[in-house]
Amino acid sequence: MALYSEKVMDHFTNPRNVGVIEDADGVGEVGNAKCGDIMKIYLKISDDIITDVKFETFGCGSAIASSSMATEMIKGKALSEALQLSNKAVAEALDGLPAHKMHCSVLAEEAIKAAVKDYYDKNGIEYDKCQFADCSGCAHCHEE
């Protein structure tokens, strides 16, 4: 059995949505210190819909494929839908990732959330902090 699926190889060798959106409405950058991967996602948003999305990824083939697939999965979607995208859904859409590469799909999920949060922050839009990784001790998430 091959280590990577045909979809992973396709999104690695022919990544979709690569690049920068200079006037992006939201930008999210995340990294994994353990493996050195860095992912940056740019969003263009109109009426709560992601009208364009681009990414730059410094990392392995799984990181590039995860970024590419994740951008395809959120393009044209409402922000609320994009925030629901899980790393498992990205991995499943790629027909699986090796267990030791699942962190790449996590980075894609986190980068999208960071970009949406950036958009909310820039525009003074209130949001539930529990939707984002930086939820810092709110009573809702940290009930005893």
Salt bridges, closest charged atoms under 4 A:
ASP10 OD2 - ARG16 NH2 2.59
ASP23 OD2 - LYS44 NZ 3.17
ASP25 OD1 - LYS44 NZ 3.88
GLU29 OE1 - LYS40 NZ 3.82
ASP37 OD2 - HIS103 NE2 3.92
ASP95 OD1 - LYS7 NZ 3.96
GLU109 OE2 - LYS113 NZ 3.12
ASP118 OD2 - LYS122 NZ 3.09
ASP121 OD2 - LYS117 NZ 2.80
ASP134 OD2 - LYS117 NZ 3.45
